[in-house]
Amino acid sequence: MVSRMTLRPVLTALALVLGVLFAPGVGVLGSGATQAHADTKLTHAQATARFSSSGITWSSSGGCSNRNVATCTSFDQLNLATAQGAQTLKSATGCALNITGGTETGHAGGTYSHWNGYKLDFGKSTCLTNYVHGVFTYIGLRGDGAPQYKSGSGNVYADEGNHWDVTYYNCGGC
């Protein structure tokens, strides 16, 4: 029979081990590519400096960058890994990339959303489409019918007709 004197330290140790294994960002549950965590956020100016240095352009139907206006293209609160993912895509493809959607309001919500800094929209080009189709893995249709492709690093590219909607879970191998 196990006494209370020996059972309590064993249970305490077990609780500590389980706490470490299942804590956010640590252990077996924190290692997934789709684990949400606190990301480094960029200002619009920081993001545009990164994009400019990589030869990535951006455009806005409203000619503005106000995050709270749906016709603007804003990068305020963009995750650093998302910006790095776009830079990785540019260097990997050699394609001209034009960002048409960032963190501005007006996109679908959710954890891995534009607003939360995980997504960018890229204007369609033959170069980019050929690269996505030729290098990434087709993973089926999204709930709205958009064909999806997954990169080797786990980022997801959805073909929304006139643009690519990209979810960056990481920097794409930067």
N, C-alpha and C positions, 0 to 999 in steps of 0.2 A: 504494500500500500504506500502511495506517495503522500508525504506529509505536506501541509500547507507551507512549511518552511522551505522546502525544495521546489515546490510547484510555482510559487510566486516569481522567483528569479527567472525560471525557464519561460514563463508566460511573458514577462517583461522583455526578455531578450527576443522572443518571437515577435512581439509587437513592434520592437525597434527595427528588426530586419524587414518585416512587412512594410513598415512605414517608409523605409529607404527604397525598397523595390517599387513601390507604387506611388511615390511622390512625383508630382509633375516635373518633367524634364530630367528625371533620373531613372535608372534601372530599366526593367524590361518594358514598361509602358511608355517611357519618355523617349524612346529611340526611334519611333515611327516617323516616316516622312510627312504624315498628316497630323502630327501632334501640334496643337495650337500652343504657343508660348509667347512670352513678352519679346517682341522684336524691336530692334533699333529702328526708330522712325526718322524719316527725313523731312526736311522742309522742301517746298517747291523749288527753291533756289539750289539746294544741295542736289536734288534729283536731276534738275536740268543741266547742272554742271557735269554730272556723271554722264548723262546721255550725250551731251555735246562732245565730250572728250572721246566718246566711242563712235561718233558719227551717226547717232540715232536722232531722228527728228521727231517732232510732235506737232499736232495741229488740233484746232478747236473749231467746231462749227460756229461758236459764238465769239471767237477771237479773244478768249479770256482764260484766266486760270483760277477763278474763284471756286473753291471747293463746294460751296453751297448753291451753285448755279449749274443745272443739269447740262446746259449747252457749252459749258467751259470744259477744258481739260486741265485738271489739277493733279499735282503730285504731293500736296501737303499730306503728311502722315503715311506716305508710302513706306513700306518695309524696305530696309536696306537690302535684304536678300532678294526682293522683287526687282529692285533696280539692278542689282548685280546679275540676276537671271536674264534680264533684257540685254545687258552687256555681253554675257556669255553667249546668248543666242546670236547676237550680231557678229561676234568673232567666229563662232562655229559655222554660220551660214554664209557669211560674206554678203548677205543680201542687204539692200536698202531697207531699213526699218523705219516706219512712221507710226508713232503711238497716237491713237485717236481717242483713247479713254483711259482715265487714271482713277483717282480717288474721289472724284466729284460725285455728288448726289445724283440719283436717277437710275442707278444700276440695281440689280437684285441684291437683297440682303443676305445675311448668313455670316458664319464665322470666317470663312475664306472668301470674303467679298472684296469688291473694289474699295468700298468705304473703309474697310479694315486694313487695306494696304497690300492685299495678297494678289490682286489681279491687275492686268493691263490689257487693253485692246490694241491690236496692231492692224493697220490697214492691209488688205489683201494684196498680194503680189504673186506672180507666177513663181518667182524664186523662192519665197517663203513657203508657199503651198507645196511645191515640189520637194523641198527639204523636209517638211513635216511628214508628208506622205511616204517619202523614201527612207527616212531614218527612224521615226518614232513608230510605236506600236498602236494599231487601231484597237480601241477598247470598247467600242459600242456607242450607242446613241445616249445622249444625255436625256433627262426627263422631258425637255422641250424639243427633242428630235435632232439636236445638233450633234454631228459626228465628233467623237473625241479620240484624241491620240495622246499617248503617254510617253514622255521622254525617259531616257535611261535613269535619270535622277529622280523621277517621280512627278515632275510637273505635268500639268494636263492642259492640252491645247484643244479648244472646242471651235469648230468651224460654224460661225453664226451667219454665214452667207456673204456679207460684205466685209467682214473682219474676222480676225482670230481673237478669241477671248481666252487668255492664258492665266491659269492659276499657278502661282509660284509658291510651292511649299518650301523651297530652298533656292539657293543661288545657281543651281544647274551645273555644279562642278567648278565653280570659280576658284 
